Amino acid sequence: MIKIYVMESCPDCTEVKALYSNHPEYELIDIGRQARSLKEFLALRDHHPAFDKVRERGNIGIPCFLREDGSVAISLKHFDAGHFIEGIPTVAEGASCSLDGTGC
């Protein structure tokens, strides 16, 4: 099952939630609803090399697609294209919400 980390208030996540909410092979996890979900996502974000550039830019890194094998895609574009990565940052400009308000 692919985990998809989203947040209700994230505009980039709206399309993702609409596309994948009714598919049992995906688990949508809203990191804003439970502290446990946020903690799970932050542990991934703080340690997975796929998020290196995301953190450098001050971005959050959602939507985030996580496969069971640990590979990550950090945008719908990369997920749809099958560009899952294991340690090689592949994040398009503006692909994730930013803490300084410039993303999303």
PABA-55037 format. One record per residue (C-alpha): residue in one letter; x, y, z; residue number from 1. Coordinates in pm, whole numbers, plus 50000, padded with zeros to 5 digits. Example, Ala and Ser with C-alpha at 12.3 -4.5 7.8 and 13.67 -1.06 7.14 Angstrom:
+---+-------+-------+-------+-----+
: r :    px :    py :    pz :   k :
+---+-------+-------+-------+-----+
: A : 51230 : 49550 : 50780 :   1 :
: S : 51367 : 49894 : 50714 :   2 :
+---+-------+-------+-------+-----+
This chain:
+---+-------+-------+-------+-----+
: r :    px :    py :    pz :   k :
+---+-------+-------+-------+-----+
: M : 50000 : 50000 : 50000 :   1 :
: I : 50125 : 50349 : 49916 :   2 :
: K : 50096 : 50606 : 50195 :   3 :
: I : 50012 : 50958 : 50081 :   4 :
: Y : 50084 : 51234 : 50332 :   5 :
: V : 49861 : 51538 : 50283 :   6 :
: M : 49715 : 51824 : 50485 :   7 :
: E : 49365 : 51967 : 50454 :   8 :
: S : 49488 : 52327 : 50435 :   9 :
: C : 49747 : 52253 : 50162 :  10 :
: P : 49629 : 52362 : 49815 :  11 :
: D : 49874 : 52120 : 49649 :  12 :
: C : 49708 : 51833 : 49835 :  13 :
: T : 49352 : 51907 : 49719 :  14 :
: E : 49393 : 51738 : 49380 :  15 :
: V : 49578 : 51445 : 49535 :  16 :
: K : 49300 : 51384 : 49786 :  17 :
: A : 49036 : 51400 : 49513 :  18 :
: L : 49225 : 51153 : 49294 :  19 :
: Y : 49313 : 50893 : 49556 :  20 :
: S : 49054 : 50913 : 49834 :  21 :
: N : 48841 : 50624 : 49705 :  22 :
: H : 49118 : 50380 : 49616 :  23 :
: P : 49193 : 50109 : 49873 :  24 :
: E : 49551 : 50064 : 49750 :  25 :
: Y : 49637 : 50412 : 49883 :  26 :
: E : 49631 : 50532 : 50243 :  27 :
: L : 49569 : 50906 : 50269 :  28 :
: I : 49720 : 51042 : 50588 :  29 :
: D : 49625 : 51398 : 50686 :  30 :
: I : 49917 : 51515 : 50900 :  31 :
: G : 49708 : 51797 : 51043 :  32 :
: R : 49448 : 51573 : 51204 :  33 :
: Q : 49651 : 51370 : 51451 :  34 :
: A : 49979 : 51437 : 51625 :  35 :
: R : 50076 : 51073 : 51563 :  36 :
: S : 50044 : 51123 : 51184 :  37 :
: L : 50244 : 51446 : 51196 :  38 :
: K : 50515 : 51278 : 51402 :  39 :
: E : 50531 : 50986 : 51156 :  40 :
: F : 50567 : 51225 : 50861 :  41 :
: L : 50827 : 51442 : 51034 :  42 :
: A : 51038 : 51137 : 51113 :  43 :
: L : 51037 : 51049 : 50742 :  44 :
: R : 51098 : 51409 : 50632 :  45 :
: D : 51380 : 51472 : 50877 :  46 :
: H : 51576 : 51159 : 50786 :  47 :
: H : 51503 : 51056 : 50425 :  48 :
: P : 51753 : 51201 : 50174 :  49 :
: A : 51468 : 51268 : 49930 :  50 :
: F : 51376 : 51566 : 50148 :  51 :
: D : 51722 : 51729 : 50156 :  52 :
: K : 51634 : 52001 : 49903 :  53 :
: V : 51285 : 52037 : 50048 :  54 :
: R : 51434 : 52121 : 50389 :  55 :
: E : 51697 : 52352 : 50236 :  56 :
: R : 51420 : 52553 : 50069 :  57 :
: G : 51211 : 52569 : 50387 :  58 :
: N : 50935 : 52362 : 50229 :  59 :
: I : 50719 : 52108 : 50407 :  60 :
: G : 50729 : 51829 : 50148 :  61 :
: I : 50362 : 51748 : 50099 :  62 :
: P : 50200 : 51589 : 49920 :  63 :
: C : 50437 : 51300 : 49979 :  64 :
: F : 50398 : 50952 : 49833 :  65 :
: L : 50571 : 50672 : 50024 :  66 :
: R : 50596 : 50317 : 49890 :  67 :
: E : 50639 : 50014 : 50114 :  68 :
: D : 51000 : 49983 : 49993 :  69 :
: G : 51079 : 50331 : 50132 :  70 :
: S : 51097 : 50512 : 49798 :  71 :
: V : 50948 : 50861 : 49793 :  72 :
: A : 50787 : 51099 : 49543 :  73 :
: I : 50726 : 51456 : 49653 :  74 :
: S : 50474 : 51582 : 49401 :  75 :
: L : 50181 : 51448 : 49205 :  76 :
: K : 50382 : 51501 : 48885 :  77 :
: H : 50661 : 51270 : 49000 :  78 :
: F : 50419 : 51016 : 49145 :  79 :
: D : 50216 : 50993 : 48822 :  80 :
: A : 50534 : 50962 : 48619 :  81 :
: G : 50662 : 50686 : 48848 :  82 :
: H : 50967 : 50882 : 48957 :  83 :
: F : 51004 : 50737 : 49302 :  84 :
: I : 51344 : 50798 : 49450 :  85 :
: E : 51568 : 50646 : 49708 :  86 :
: G : 51799 : 50919 : 49825 :  87 :
: I : 51809 : 51128 : 49507 :  88 :
: P : 51613 : 51452 : 49558 :  89 :
: T : 51360 : 51501 : 49279 :  90 :
: V : 51148 : 51801 : 49370 :  91 :
: A : 51013 : 52046 : 49117 :  92 :
: E : 51021 : 52416 : 49201 :  93 :
: G : 50712 : 52503 : 49404 :  94 :
: A : 50621 : 52138 : 49439 :  95 :
: S : 50559 : 52156 : 49811 :  96 :
: C : 50427 : 52404 : 50063 :  97 :
: S : 50691 : 52631 : 50212 :  98 :
: L : 50724 : 52762 : 50563 :  99 :
: D : 50794 : 53116 : 50439 : 100 :
: G : 50466 : 53131 : 50245 : 101 :
: T : 50617 : 53127 : 49896 : 102 :
: G : 50504 : 52772 : 49811 : 103 :
: C : 50154 : 52637 : 49767 : 104 :
+---+-------+-------+-------+-----+
